[in-house]
Amino acid sequence: MTVKTLKTTPQFKIGDFVRIKDGTNQEDMPPTRMGHVQGCANGSRHYHAKGVTVQQTDQYYVYMTNGKTLKFHEMFLELVDEKSST
């Protein structure tokens, strides 16, 4: 019998307010380095007898405070919560 380990739960949800970590550079990034998660950038399709399932990957589209949407791997994102922003 084979045991398959499932991927962990996604780290970020749509609407989460995030900050891009220092040292991460991308054209069109605002000075605040902040934005909201719009969704997953990619999905992996798994085909099996019962149909097709899509599993999200670890890349996200982030709508930045300057109105641009950029794509980042989750390792470059930090969740901003109410406690840390005050």
N, C-alpha and C positions, 0 to 999 in steps of 0.2 A: 504494500500500500504506500502510495506517495503522499506526502504531506506538503501542501503548498502554503507558503506564508504570504499573507496579503500585505499590500502596501499600507503604510500608516495613514491615518486620517489627514487630509490636507491641512497644512499649517495655517492658511489664510482663507477667509470667506469673502464673497462678493460684498463690497461696501466697507471692508476694513480700512481704517486709516493707517497708512504705513509711511515709514521714512526709509530712504535709500541710504545704506551704510556709507560712511566716509571711505574714500579710496575707490569708490565705484564711479566711473565716469562714462557718460553717454551724451551724445549731442542732443540738444533740446531739453536738457534737465534744468529745472528752475533752481535758483539759489537756495530755496527752502528745502529741496530734496524730498518733498512730501507729496502724497497723492492717495487716491482711493483705488482699491483693487476692483477692476472691472470684471475679471473672470480669468479662467485658465487659458493659457496661450495654445496649448496642444492637448490632444487626447490620444491614448493608445486604444486601438480597437482590438477586442478579443473575440474571435469567432469560435463558436462551439455548437453543439447539437441543439441547444435551446434558443439560439439566436446570436445576436451580437451585443456585447456590452462595451461601453466606453469608459475608460478609467483616466481620470485627469492626471496630468504630469506635474512636475514641480516648477513650471514656468507660469508667470502671471502677466496679464496686461494691467498696467497701472495708469490711471488717469491723473496726470500731474496737475499741480496748482496753476500752471501756466496754460492749461487747456490742451496739452499734447498727451497722447497715449504712447507709453513706452513699454517694452517687454523686458522682464527681469526674471532671473532664477531666484527661487525663494531664499537662497543663502545670502542674497544682497538686500533683503528686506527686513525691517524691524517693525513690529507692531507698535503703534502709538496708542496708549490708553489714557484715560482721563487722569489717572493718578500721576503718570510720568510727565504730562504736559503742563502741570501747574507748578 
